[in-house]
Every structure is written in C-alpha cells, then in structure tokens.
C-alpha cells in the first residue's frame, strides 16, 4: 500500500472542478473527465476518508472494513494525523495453496495515510471509535489556536 | 460463482430507483475443498441491514446504510460517499443452497456456500447367468 500525504487546504478544488466542468462541456456525454459524483475526490488510496469540521474540531472518518481495531495506530503530531495499520489477507500464507481465488478485489496489506489539518490539535483530547468497519476520529482544535474575540476599549 | 450475473433482461427484472446512490462493493471469492467463501466489503452497514437473497441460481447481496448526519458540521473533504451496496452472482449447481450461511463483522459480509457431496460413480455389476 502506498504512502499518502494530503493537505486538503492546499489543493485548489474549486479550480479543479471548474476545469473539469469545462472539459465536460467540450466532450459532452462521453467525457472521460466526468466525475462519478461531483465533489468526490478520486483516489486509489486505502482507506478512503472524509472530513467534517465545526468551530471546535475536525471529524475524520475512514472506510476500514475488516480491521482488528487493536492493530490500528493513530498518531497526531501538531496539525497532522496519521492512520496506520494492516488489513490481513483472509487466507493465511500457509493455506494459500489449498484455496483457489475466483476474485480478489478487496485491498489487503499494510497501509499508512497522513492528513494535515488547518490547526494544531489538542492531542490529549483526541477520540477514536471503530464501528461497522468505519473509523471515526475526533480531533479538537488546540485551545491556544482558537480564535479570540478582542474587545475594543473606548478611551 | 466466477461469473457475474449477465446484464439484466428488462423483461425479467425491473431496476429499482433509489433515493441514495448504490455502489458495487469489493468482493473476494475463494474456493476451498468443500466450500466457496464470499467476502463483501460493506463499511457502515449494520448486520440487520444486510439482505442475502437466493433465487433461480442467483445470489443477490444488498446492504443498506443508515446515513449519518453530523449536525452543525461542514464537509471539508470527501473521498467516499455514503450509499447502499448491491451485487449479484450466479451460483454453480453443486452448491447446497439450503446450507448457505452468512455473518457480518466490522463491515464485512462473510458468506459460506457449502458444496454438496458429488454423486459417487457407481459401478453396476453385470451378472452373468
């Protein structure tokens, strides 16, 4: 599995979508640049992730079916979060000769992905849960970095 | 089991419309001595929302998600979209349909299709009178 590093804030999504929109107009219905779903980034990485935010935190969810959560490592360093683990092949190596694969589409092996957030994270308060094959990590914004309202004093 | 169901014949089956998008899940299919095993990735699908249906030699697997809404949040970035899963396979004749078993764990559906014992070739002795 390849290493990935992605900083969503640096990527010009809006420009990219505009260019794709123009390509689609040129090619009509047969455009090879057609996105299957608008706004969904196409990637071969594993796992696939989505991120949401509010004032307090970023919520990162990753599609990780069939993982032992004990073997999952989540590291947070300042404004970066890394997810690391392994999805095991359903057939152990010593048994591989005894079975015949008809299809093998589910990715397996070691994976590691990193994501940069728009702020530093309060590392002590990071929470993660794993449910029905989806990992959800809540990354609270560091207190120091929260915007502060400054009162204007009238002299 | 290796071949997916051929494109649906409109006269036989009517495609359903969905309010949520439907995806083709990734599968592993492997054959052991006495059984076929199908593993289907359905992240986000609860056990009660997995439906496995067998009819006329076709195994149909569907999984419905319960969409999660994060209130007061803004979507920053997305590589996947929530949706239902659907996939069909034709099942070879030697499968003992009555004994198909399925379980769901951590978003993976595990279906075991046992092979029925092959009829033994029988030698018929010819009596010489």
Boltz contact constraints between the chains, C-beta under 6 A:
constraints:
  - contact:
      token1: [A, 8]
      token2: [B, 76]
      max_distance: 6.0
  - contact:
      token1: [A, 8]
      token2: [B, 77]
      max_distance: 6.0
  - contact:
      token1: [A, 37]
      token2: [B, 81]
      max_distance: 6.0
  - contact:
      token1: [A, 40]
      token2: [B, 78]
      max_distance: 6.0
  - contact:
      token1: [A, 40]
      token2: [B, 81]
      max_distance: 6.0
  - contact:
      token1: [A, 41]
      token2: [B, 79]
      max_distance: 6.0
  - contact:
      token1: [A, 43]
      token2: [B, 79]
      max_distance: 6.0
  - contact:
      token1: [A, 48]
      token2: [B, 79]
      max_distance: 6.0
  - contact:
      token1: [A, 48]
      token2: [B, 80]
      max_distance: 6.0
  - contact:
      token1: [A, 49]
      token2: [B, 79]
      max_distance: 6.0
  - contact:
      token1: [A, 50]
      token2: [B, 78]
      max_distance: 6.0
  - contact:
      token1: [A, 51]
      token2: [B, 76]
      max_distance: 6.0
  - contact:
      token1: [A, 51]
      token2: [B, 77]
      max_distance: 6.0
  - contact:
      token1: [A, 52]
      token2: [B, 70]
      max_distance: 6.0
  - contact:
      token1: [A, 52]
      token2: [B, 73]
      max_distance: 6.0
  - contact:
      token1: [A, 52]
      token2: [B, 75]
      max_distance: 6.0
  - contact:
      token1: [A, 53]
      token2: [B, 74]
      max_distance: 6.0
  - contact:
      token1: [A, 53]
      token2: [B, 76]
      max_distance: 6.0
  - contact:
      token1: [A, 54]
      token2: [B, 72]
      max_distance: 6.0
  - contact:
      token1: [A, 54]
      token2: [B, 73]
      max_distance: 6.0
  - contact:
      token1: [A, 63]
      token2: [B, 43]
      max_distance: 6.0
  - contact:
      token1: [A, 63]
      token2: [B, 80]
      max_distance: 6.0
  - contact:
      token1: [A, 65]
      token2: [B, 41]
      max_distance: 6.0
  - contact:
      token1: [A, 65]
      token2: [B, 43]
      max_distance: 6.0
  - contact:
      token1: [A, 65]
      token2: [B, 107]
      max_distance: 6.0
  - contact:
      token1: [A, 65]
      token2: [B, 108]
      max_distance: 6.0
  - contact:
      token1: [A, 66]
      token2: [B, 106]
      max_distance: 6.0
  - contact:
      token1: [A, 66]
      token2: [B, 108]
      max_distance: 6.0
  - contact:
      token1: [A, 90]
      token2: [B, 39]
      max_distance: 6.0
  - contact:
      token1: [A, 99]
      token2: [B, 30]
      max_distance: 6.0
  - contact:
      token1: [A, 99]
      token2: [B, 32]
      max_distance: 6.0
  - contact:
      token1: [A, 100]
      token2: [B, 31]
      max_distance: 6.0
  - contact:
      token1: [A, 101]
      token2: [B, 30]
      max_distance: 6.0
  - contact:
      token1: [A, 102]
      token2: [B, 1]
      max_distance: 6.0
  - contact:
      token1: [A, 102]
      token2: [B, 2]
      max_distance: 6.0
  - contact:
      token1: [A, 102]
      token2: [B, 29]
      max_distance: 6.0
  - contact:
      token1: [A, 103]
      token2: [B, 27]
      max_distance: 6.0
  - contact:
      token1: [A, 103]
      token2: [B, 29]
      max_distance: 6.0
  - contact:
      token1: [A, 104]
      token2: [B, 28]
      max_distance: 6.0
  - contact:
      token1: [A, 105]
      token2: [B, 26]
      max_distance: 6.0
  - contact:
      token1: [A, 105]
      token2: [B, 27]
      max_distance: 6.0
  - contact:
      token1: [A, 106]
      token2: [B, 26]
      max_distance: 6.0
  - contact:
      token1: [A, 106]
      token2: [B, 28]
      max_distance: 6.0
  - contact:
      token1: [A, 106]
      token2: [B, 41]
      max_distance: 6.0
  - contact:
      token1: [A, 132]
      token2: [B, 44]
      max_distance: 6.0
  - contact:
      token1: [A, 132]
      token2: [B, 46]
      max_distance: 6.0
  - contact:
      token1: [A, 132]
      token2: [B, 107]
      max_distance: 6.0
  - contact:
      token1: [A, 133]
      token2: [B, 43]
      max_distance: 6.0
  - contact:
      token1: [A, 133]
      token2: [B, 106]
      max_distance: 6.0
  - contact:
      token1: [A, 133]
      token2: [B, 107]
      max_distance: 6.0
  - contact:
      token1: [A, 134]
      token2: [B, 43]
      max_distance: 6.0
  - contact:
      token1: [A, 134]
      token2: [B, 44]
      max_distance: 6.0
